Amino acid sequence: MKRRDRMADTRLARTRALAHPLPVLLVLLALLATAPLAAQSEVAEPDHITPWQVATAKRVSSVSLGPDGLTAYILSVPRKPLVDESGSSWSELWLVDAEGRSRPFVSGEVDVSAARFTPGGEIGFLSKREGDEKTTLYSIPVDGGEARPVVRHEESISAWAMAPDGTVAFLAREPLAKDLEKLRDKGFDQEIYEEDDRFVRLYLRAPHEDPEHPAQQVEIAGSLRSLAFSADGTRLVVAATPTPLIDDTYVAQSVHVLERSGVETTVARSISPQRKLGPIVPNSDGSEVVMVAAADPNDPAAGRLVHWNRDGELVDLLPGLEGHVVDLVWNGDRLVYLADVGTETRIGSVALDGTDAETIREPGGTVIESLSGVVEAGKVAAVGSAPQHPSELFTLDLATGELTRRTDSNPWLDNVRLARQETVRHTARDGLELEGVLVYPLDYEEGRRYPMFLVVHGGPEAHQSNGWLTGYSQLGQLAAARGFAVFYPNYRGSTGRGVEFSKISQADAAGLEFDDLVDAVDHFVEIGLADRDKIGITGGSYGGYASAWATTYYSDRFAAAIPFVGISDNISKVGTTDIPVEMYAVHHRKWLWEDWDYFAERSPIRYVQRNRTPTLILHGKDDPRVHPSQSLELHRHLKVLDQAPVRLVLYPGEGHGNRKSASRFDYMLRTLRWMEHYLKGPGGEPPPYAIDYERFVPKSELGDEADAEEEGEAAPDAQQSGG
């Protein structure tokens, strides 16, 4: 306990440094003698990964395998901060042939989604192109040519499927009533909270109709979520929710099999599992349906491979799997599935009756994120990443398990040194075996202690895999290049280890699950990697909750904290979130009025007087999941107490996570600087809130008149490098 007290006293001295100039100047000089400045810790070498490279890194987001070895994919291309107008990433359509040659089909300032091969061999996709008022379904020949509209609708199309005869099924919101539209034009734009959301409807359009021809609405109760034709086109499987509310999408989806004759349909069978659902896939004639589903209403994540049999039962085909299935595809009469297993992924195959299970590709190596949805010539396309690169396109040979990389979206990575990354296992205080992913400092020297921070995932029904772990909110290799060790813990309640492990933290919010984080820190201190006095923590959503807990309840253990869209007050959280039923069913397992003390005691603001940790709080101003008031509360209490530096940054127009390029760039620089300032730099008062963004943008990107230096040539000091 004395050791922890000394840590708290040291941080408090650094916090108060500028309040008493003369005597504290001596304290600061002593601290600076032992703690190098951020400017001193950053070596200006061109082979270090830079914030600009992270901000502009491209990634493959989805793939569709077609005939003759062709594969279509969506390439996510971030807008360049300070160069392009701020907004979400562009989404381009590319095609790669059997020889591995990639070429853009629809590129530039475009937003393409839901790209897949049509039965006629073209590529269909959704986009809002020049002249379009709404998102439209287009098709483009694989041998080139201009895209042509297939279906236009009065509202934007959000999902589509095409039968072999050319019949198109699609989803779109119901149109706004004309009288209501006129009233809104006159200023009557009030929102009736959770009542006036427009439902998503199912429509069918006969083949070869004019794109402008009205489609026929299919009468299905509720708001539609997904759709898929059977391969022969005779049946259509759809999922719906009672309302458009996000809570219903978590806990109240129903699945329907529709039998089709032209554009006329009848419901053949339906089921309402009352649990979370993932991908839903019919077999070739739609007589069998398999889905990814939660085990029961209290299972926090859809992760079981489930057959919806003819008797209306849901049968788990892999009951012994200590992992979570995330995707599946039919291969004849067998199922190929993708599962998260620990920090890795496995691809396997199983018969419809659950027998003859086999592993196609063992865990290890490339982390597979999704499958293409179809098998062609014994192969399936996939999206995958590795510690060395973001998400790319791969093909998997189902007979041999051989995985072949097909794209290289960021060739500049060949000239960048990356830090060592590996899965690390440790034991919690109660004996539970835990794991996570560690990114070592770039120039790691065994026996030397380093500043370290944790990046805590949200959920908690999520997990970190040993793939690419560097982005605007996960600094990974960027922090490693600056001498940090970064650990991504899969604490109890995470997915990837089966249902029992993911349920183990329920009704114990901020209990053993957050003790796991401190136990991880102790492990790295014990093995000589981490400096106990230089530990930070950050994370978003539930990871933001963990970071808020670390800066209050566990403040004596952390020298810097950065909660992002995080929870600080569980009493007000459950009263303002858009997922109250989900929170009850898979998190707290109790309502507020059943145990007021529990919700108060599991709230970071209950322990604000313990705070001695400099805290940077960030939040989207339009977050519906964790209301911005959660961050406002925490900031206000910490500021009034004035026991350690605190800063709150709100992002207008952002929700539960940043979407726009400028917001992401700001977030990355701001969080990096906070960690450098308090874990490596002088500490004390926080760095200025203004950021010299141009300092991190290559001069060539800003034009001849720009006087900013290239990031790789600059060694920003603690007052200029972000945050």
N, C-alpha and C positions, 0 to 999 in steps of 0.2 A: 504494500500500500504506500510506503514511503517513496518508492520509485515512481509511482503514478503521481503522487503529490508534487514531486520535483518536476515532472513533466509539465503538469498544469502550471506550476509557478514559472517555469521557463517561458511557456507560451504567453502567460499573462504579462511577463516583463517585456516581451517583444511587442505585444499588443499595445502596451502603454508607452512605448518608447518615445513617441513624438510629443507626448503630453507634458513631459518634464525635460526640456532640451539638454541642459548641461550635464546633470548627473547621468541621465539616461544615454547621452552620447557615448559615454564610456562603456555602458552596457552594450550598446549597439556595436561599437568597435570590437568588443570581445566576441560578440556573436558572429560578426562578419569574418572574424579571423578563423572561425571553425566552420562556417557555412558559406560556401562559394556563391557568388551572385549568379543569377540566371544567365547573365551575359558571359560570365566566365565558364559556365558549364556547357554552353552551346559552341561547338566547334564548327566554324564556317567551312564545311566541306561539301562539294557538289553532290556527293553520293549519299547524303542524308535525305530521307524523305521529308518533304516540306508541307506546310499547311496548304499551299496552293495545289500541290499534287493530290493531296487527300480530297480537297474541295472539288477537284475537277476529274477525279477518277471515274471511269465508265464501268458499267457492269451489265451483264446479261440478266434480264429479269424473268423471261419466260421463253419457252421453246415449243416448236411443233414439228414433229417428224413427218416427212412426206415421202412420196415415191421416188425411186431412182437415186436414193442417197441424199436427196435434198432436205434441208432443214431450215425452217424459218425461225427467226428469233427477234425478240425486242431488245434493243440496246438502250439502256438508260444513260443519257448524256447530261450531266449537270450543267446548268447555266453558270457562266463565269462571273464570280463576284466582282463588282465595280465595272465590268465590261458589258455584260448583258443586262437587260432589264430583269430585276429580281422576280423569281417565281420558282415553281417546281421544275424538276428536270424534264428535258425533252425526252420523248420516247420514239426511237426510230425503228423502222422495219428493215431487217437485213435478211439475206439468204446466203447459205453456205452450201456448196455442192459436194459431191462425193470425194473430190480431190482436195477438199479443204479450202477452196477459194471463196472468200466472203465478198459480198458486194451489197451496197445499200440499195434498197428499193424505194423506201419513202423516208427521206432524211431531212435534216435541217431543223428549223423551228417548227416541229410537228409534235403531235401527241397521239401516238398510235397505241392501241390496246387490243386484247383478245384476238391476237393473230393466230390463225390456224389454216391448214389446208382444207379446201372444200372437196366434196366428192368428185367434182369435175377437174381437180388437179390445180386449181388456182389457189391464191392465198387470200383469204377473207380477213378483214380487220375493221376495227371501229376507229373512227377519227372524225374530228370536226375540222374540215378543210375550208379553204377560201370559198366564201359564198354560202357556207352552211350556217344555219342558225342553231342547229342541234347536232349532236353526235350521230353520225350516219354509218351504216354498214357498207363497206366497199369491198371490191374484189380486184385483184391484179394478176395478170398472167405471169407464170414463172419465167417465161422467156423474154420478159420486158414489156414495155408499153405503159399506157396511162391507166391509173386506177379508175374504175367506173363504179357509180353508186348502185347498190343492190336493193337496199331498203332505206327510204327516208320516212321519218315519222314526226309527228307534231311535237313529241318530247324526245330527249336524248335516249338512245338505245344504250343499255348498260351491260347486256350479255346477249349472246346469240348462239344458235346451233343450226345446222343444215342437214336435212335428210338426203339420202341418195337421189331422190327424185327432184331435188332442188327446193323443196318446201323449207321455208325459214321460220324458225321459232325464235322469238326475242323477248326481252324484258325492257320495260320502260315505265316511268312514273305515269300515273293517270294525269290527264291534262287539267290545268287550272280552269275552273268554271269561268265562262266569259263575263258574267256579271261581277264575279269577285275580282277578275283582272281589271275591269273598269274602275271598281272601287279603289283598288290599290293604286291605280294611276292618279286618283284624286287624293291620295294621302292616307287612306284607311289600310295601313299596312301592319296593323297589330298582329301579334302572334298569340295563338291560343295554345299555351304550353302543353306539349305532348298530346294534343288533340287534333291539330289541323295539318299534321304531316300527310303528304299524299302517298297513297299506296303504290307499290310497284306491281304492274299487271303483266300477264302473259298474253302474247299475240302470235298469231300464225299468218303467214303470207304465202299464197299459192306460188308454185314455181313459175318463172318466166313472166311474172307480172311487171308492169311498169314500176320503177322505183317509187313513184309518187302514189301508187294505188293503195288505198287504205287497207290496213291489215285487220284481221278479225280477232277480237278479244276473246280469250278463253275464260270462262267463268270458273275461277278457283278462289275459294275463300282465303282471305288473308293477303299479305304482301309477299310477293315472290322473291326468292333469294338466289336460286340457281336452277339450271336446266341442262339436260343432256339427252340426245337421241340415242336409241339403240342403233347398232351398226346398220341394221337392215331398214331403219326408219319407221318401223311399225309401232314403236312405243316411245313415249317421251316421259322422262322422269324429272320431276320438279320438286323443289323444297320451298315451303312457305312458312310465314310466321303470322300470328294473329294480328299484329300491328307492325308498322315500320320501326318501332322503337328498338334500339340496340339491345336492350335487356331481353326482348323476346327472341332475338337472333341467337342469344346464348342458351336460353333455357326452354324455348317453346317452339322449336321448328317441327313441322310435319312434312312427311314425304309422300308423294302421290305418283302412281304409275298411270299414265294416260294412254289408252289405245286410240290409234289415229286412223282416220279414213279421210284423205285429203286434208282440209283444214277443220274438219269436224273431229271432236274428241269425246271420249267417255272415260270416267275414272274407273280403272279396273280394281285398284286396291290402294289403301292409305294406311299410314301409321304415324303416331305422334309419340316419339320415344321419350320426351321430357328430359332430355339431356343434350349436351353439346354435340354438334355434328360437324364433320369435316367433309372431304370430297365424297360424292355419291356417284357410283358408276354402274350402269346396267350392262348385262352381257350382250352378245351379238343380236339376240332377238328381244331383249328386254324382259325375258321371263324370269331372270334372276337379278337381284340388286344387291350389291355389296357397298358398304360405306365405312368411313372412319368415324367412330363415335366414342363418346365417353362410356365408361363401364356402367354408370348409374347417374342419377341426378346430382349426386354430391362429388362425382369425379370432376376435378377442376379443368381437365383438358380432354378433347377428343383425341384418342390415341389407340383405340382398339380396332382391329380389323374384324368387321362384323358383317355376317350374312343375314339379310332379312329374308327368311325362308317362307315357303308357301303357307305355313301355319300361322304366319304373322309374328313369329318369334325373332328376336335378335340373338344370333349365336356368335360368340367370340371364336374366331378361327385360330387364334394364337394365344390361348389363355395363359401360357407360361412366359410370355414375352416380358422381360424386364426392360422395357423401353417404350417408345411411343411411335406408332405408325403415323406418318404424315402424308403419304400419297400412295396411290395404287393404280394399276392398269391391267386390263384383261390381256392374257396371252393364250388365245384359244379358249380352252375350258379351265385354264389355271389362272391364278392371280399372282401378279408380280407386285410386291409392296416395298416401300421405302420406310425405314424406321430410324428414329434417333435412338442411339444406344450410348448412354453416357455422353462423352464429348465427341463421339464419332457417329457414323451412320452405317446401316446395314441394308443390303438389298437382298430380298429372299423371294421364294415362290411357294405356293401352297395350293392344294386342291380345294374345291368349293366345300367339301365336307370336312375340311380341317386336317386331312391326312396328307401324307407324303410331303411334309414341309422340308424345304432344302434352302441352303444359303447360296446365293449367286455371287455375292461380293461381301467379304468379311469387313467388319469395322476397321478403320485405319486409312491413312492417306487422304485423298480428296473427300471433303464433306459434301455430300449430295443434298440439295435443297428441295428439288422438285423433279417430277418426271413429265414426259411430254404428253401422256394420255393415250398414245397408240403404239403398237409394236409393228415395225416394218422390217421384213427380211431378218427376223430374229434379233433385232436391235431395238433399243429404246433410247430416246434423247433425254438429256437431263441437264439441269443447272447445278453447278457445283463450285465451291471455292476451296482454297487451301491457305495455309499461313503465308504463302508466297504471292497470292494474287486474289483479287475480288472475284465475284461470280462470273463464270464463263460457261460456254456450251460444251457439253460432252456427249459422246454416244457410248452406250454400254452393250457389249455383246452378251446376250443372255445365256449362251451356251458355255462361254469360257470365263465370263466375269471380267473380261478385259475392258478397261475404261480408256477412251481416247479423247484427248482434248481437241476441240475443233476451232476455237477462237482465241485470239490474243488481243484483247481490247485495250490494254495498257502496256504497250511495248517499252515505255520508259522505265518500267520496273526492272528491266534487265540491267539498268545502270545504277540501281539503287541498292545499297546494302540494307538488308533486313535483319532484325534481331532474332535470336533463337526463341522459339515458341514451343511449348509442350504442355501436355496434361499433367497436373500435379494432384496427388492424393494425400489426404491428411485425416486425422481422427478428431472428432468433436469431443467436447468435455464429457459427454454421456456415452462415448464409445462408438457413435455412429460414424461409419466411413463416408467421407465426403471427397469431392473432387472439383476441379476447376481448371482453367487454362491460364498459364503464366507466360507473359512476354518479358523476357530478360532485358536489362539495359543493353544497348547496342554493343558497347565495348565491355561487356561483362568480364570481371576478373574474380575468380573464385577466392573466397576469403574476405572480400571487401563488402561492406554493408552499403546499401543504396536506399534513397528515398523511394517509397512505394505508395501507390494508391490502388484501391479496389474500384472496379467498375461493376456495380450490382445490377443484374437484370431485373426487369419488371415482372409482373404476373401476380404472385410468384410462379404461376404455372407457365414457365418458359425455361430456357436454359441456354448456356453458351456452348458452342461447338468449337472444335479445334480447326477452324477455318480462318477466313480473313476477318480480323477483329479491329479494323481501323476505319473510322468514319467520323462524322462531325461530332457525335456524342460519345464515341468510343475511341479514345485517342491512341490506344495500342502502339503501333510502330512509331507514330509521331512522338509520343512521350518517351518511348525507348531510345529514340535517337537523341534525346535530351538528357539521358542518364537516369531515367526512371525505370523501376520495375513495375509492371502493371499486372494485376491479378483479377481474373473474371471468375468469381465463385459460383458454383452450382449448389447453393445452400438447400437445406431440406425444404420440400415443397416444390422444387424444380421438376421439370419433366425430363424424360430421357431415361428414367430408371423404374418405370412401372407405376401402376396406380397407387400402391401402398405408400411409396416414397412421396408421391405428389400430394397425397392427402395428409401426410404426417404432421404438417404445421397448422392444420385447420383448427379454429377456435383457440389459437395460441399466437395471435398476431404480435409481432415484435418480441416474441419469447425466444425459444431455442433457435428459431430460424435466424434471428439477428445475432444471437450468441455465436452462431456458426461463423459469422464474419470475423469476430474478434479471435475466435479459435484459429482461423486461417492466418490472421496476422501473427499470432503467437507462434504458429508453425514456422513461418518465414523468419521470424526473429531467432527462433531456436536453432535453425539450420545455418544461421549466419548471413542470410541474404538481405534482410530488411533492417533498417535503422528504426528502432522502436520510437524514437522521438520525431520521426519524419514520415508519418503515415497519414495518407489522405483517403477520402472516399467520395465517390460520386455515383450517380445512377438516375434513371428516369422512372416515373410512375411508382411502382412498388420499390424500385431501386432508389427513387427519390425519398420515399418513406424511410428506407433503411438509412439514407444519408442524413435525414432529419433526426432520426433516432441516434445516430452516431454523434451529432453535434449537440445533443442534449443529454440523453441517458448515458451514453458512452463517451462523453466529451473528453474525459481524461485519457482516452486512447487514440484520439485523432487530432492531428495538427492542422488539418484543412478539410472542409466539407463543401460539397456542391450538390444540393438537392435540385432535381429537375422535375417539374410537374409532379411534385411529391405530396404526400399526405402528412399533415401536421396535427390534425384534430379529427379523430375518428367519429366524434359525436356529430360534428357538422359535415364530415365527409359523407356519411351514409345518408344524410338529408339533402345533399346537393348533387350527388353523382347520377349519371344516367344508367347505371347498372345496379340498382338496389337489390333486386332479387338474386342476381348472380353473386353479389357480395355476401348475401345471406347463405346461399346454397353451397358455395365452394370456398368461402373464406372464413367468416365469423361463425356460421352455423347458429346464429342467434340474432334476434332483433334488438334494436337499441333499448326499447322499453322493457326487455326481459333481463337486462344486466347493464345498467348505466355505468356501474363502477368499472366493468371490464373495458368498455369503450374509452372511458376517461384514462384509465391506467395504461392503456396501450397507445396513448397519444403522445407524440414528442413534446407538445406544448406543456404537458403535465410536468416536464422536467427541465424547463427552460432555465431555471436558476442554476443548473449545473453547467451551463454553456461557458466554455472558455476557448472554443474552437472558432477561428475565423470562417465565416460561412457566406458563400455566394449562392443565392437562391435565384433560379430561373424558371419562367413559366409562360406558356402561351396565354394571351388574354382571352381567347375564345375557347378554352378547354372545357368540353362538356363532361369529361370523365372524372377528372380531379379539378374541381373549381379553383380558379385563381385565388379565391379567398383563403385557400389552404396556405398558400405562400405569403399572402398578405398578413395573415395571423402570425405566422412564425417570424416574419420580418419585424412586425411591430413589437412583439414581445422581446425579441433579442435586442432591438434598437433601444427600447426603453430601459432595459436592464444595463445595456452598455458595458458588458463584461468582455466583449471581443468584437472585432470588426464584423459587420454584416452589410451585405448589399443585395438588393432585389432588382432583377432585370426582367421586365415584362416584354413579350413579343406580340405586338398588335397583329391581328389576322392569323395567328397561329393557334392550333388546337393542342391535342395531346401528343406533342412532338412537333418539331419544326419541319416545315415543308419547303419554304422559300430559300433560295441560295444565299441571300444576304443574311437572313436569320441564322442559317447554319454556319456561315463563315464567322459571324460575330460570336456565336456560341463556342465554336472551336477555339478561336483565339482567346476569348475571355476565360474559358475554363483552363486552358493551358497556362495562361499567365498567372491565374490564381494559385495553381499548384506550384508553379515555379517560385512565386513570390513567398509562399509560406512553407514550402518543403525544401527549397534550395536557396532562396534569397534572404533578404533582410528581415522579412516579417514586419511586425509593427502595423502602422496604418496601411490601409489597402492601397493598391496602385490606383492611379487616376482612372476614372470611369471611361474616358475617351480612348478610342483605339485608332492608331495610325494604320488603317487597313492597307493603304497603298504600299506600305513597307513590305507586305507579304505577297504582292502581285508582281510577276515578272515585268520588267520595264517594257519588253516587247509587246505585252498585252495592253499597256496603257497608252501607247503611241509615242511619238517622238518628243512631245512636250512634257511627258511625265518625268519627274525627277526622282521617283522612288527607286530604290535599289532592289535588285533581285533578292528574293528571300534567301537563296543559297549563298549570297555574298554578304549578307548582313548578319550580325550577331546581336540581336535586339536585347537590350538590357531589361531588367525587371520592371522598369517603368513604361516600356514601350512595346512589349511583346504579346499583348492581348489583354483580356479581362478587364 
